[in-house]
Amino acid sequence: MRKALLVLVAAIFISNLMISPCFASDPMKKLGRGLVNTITGVVEIPKKVYTVSKNDNVALGLTWGLVKGVAVGMLRTAAGLYETVTFPIPAPADYEPMMEPEFVFEDWN
């Protein structure tokens, strides 16, 4: 029982050391953002098709939305690769995101 309690306390202590505040701009957040954007850059394609179709019409969404999605998806993937490689360097200033929205899953309106 005592050993299990010690393991639990150690696990809680270690996990608290690994958690950074969500509002902090630091290298690990930049690394995480870079990895996520590298992997999910392709999601920009259906996102742009959907948003252009919703705002204009389906024909425009399937043509211009597709072109826009491929372009923005390549930019997001490239920005993700850049942020992954340069995560220890505070560039842009104070580890700010290179793209807005910060992640592809934000701002689907």
C-alpha positions in Angstrom: 0.0 0.0 0.0 2.8 2.4 0.9 4.7 1.6 -2.3 1.5 2.2 -4.4 1.0 5.6 -2.7 4.6 6.6 -3.3 4.3 5.7 -7.0 1.0 7.7 -7.2 2.6 10.8 -5.6 5.7 10.5 -7.8 3.5 10.2 -10.9 1.5 13.3 -9.9 4.6 15.2 -9.2 6.3 14.3 -12.5 3.1 15.1 -14.5 2.8 18.5 -12.9 6.4 19.3 -13.9 5.6 18.4 -17.6 2.4 20.5 -17.8 2.9 24.1 -18.9 0.3 26.8 -18.4 -1.9 27.1 -21.5 -1.2 30.9 -21.8 2.6 30.6 -21.7 4.6 31.0 -24.9 7.5 28.7 -24.7 9.6 26.4 -26.8 7.6 23.3 -26.0 4.3 25.0 -27.0 6.0 26.0 -30.3 7.2 22.4 -30.8 3.7 21.0 -30.1 2.1 23.6 -32.4 4.7 22.8 -35.1 4.1 19.0 -34.9 0.3 19.4 -35.0 0.3 21.8 -37.9 2.7 19.6 -39.9 0.5 16.6 -39.4 -2.9 18.4 -39.9 -2.0 20.8 -42.7 -3.9 18.6 -45.1 -7.2 19.3 -43.2 -7.1 22.8 -44.7 -8.4 21.3 -48.0 -11.8 20.1 -46.7 -12.0 23.1 -44.4 -11.6 25.6 -47.3 -14.0 23.6 -49.5 -16.6 23.7 -46.7 -16.2 27.4 -45.8 -16.2 28.7 -49.4 -19.2 26.5 -50.2 -21.0 27.8 -47.1 -20.2 31.5 -47.8 -20.6 31.5 -51.6 -21.9 28.4 -53.4 -21.0 24.7 -53.8 -19.5 25.0 -57.3 -17.1 27.7 -56.1 -16.3 25.7 -53.0 -15.4 22.6 -55.1 -13.2 24.7 -57.4 -11.8 27.8 -55.7 -12.1 26.3 -52.3 -10.1 23.3 -53.4 -7.3 25.5 -54.8 -7.3 27.7 -51.7 -7.3 24.6 -49.4 -4.3 23.1 -51.1 -2.4 26.4 -51.0 -3.2 27.1 -47.4 -2.6 23.5 -46.4 0.9 23.6 -47.9 1.6 26.9 -46.1 0.4 25.4 -42.8 2.5 22.3 -43.3 5.6 24.4 -44.1 5.0 26.7 -41.1 4.6 23.6 -38.9 7.9 22.2 -40.2 9.6 25.5 -39.6 8.3 25.7 -36.1 9.2 22.1 -35.4 12.8 22.6 -36.5 13.3 26.0 -34.9 11.4 25.4 -31.6 14.3 26.5 -29.3 14.6 29.8 -31.1 12.1 32.6 -30.0 11.4 33.6 -33.6 8.9 35.1 -34.4 9.1 37.2 -31.2 8.2 35.4 -28.0 7.3 32.1 -29.8 4.2 33.6 -31.4 2.4 31.4 -34.0 3.3 32.0 -37.6 -0.3 31.5 -38.8 -3.7 32.6 -37.6 -5.7 30.7 -36.5 -3.0 28.9 -34.5 -4.4 25.5 -35.3 -6.4 24.2 -38.3 -9.3 23.1 -36.1 -10.0 26.7 -34.9 -12.3 29.2 -36.7 -14.4 27.0 -39.1 -16.8 29.9 -39.7 
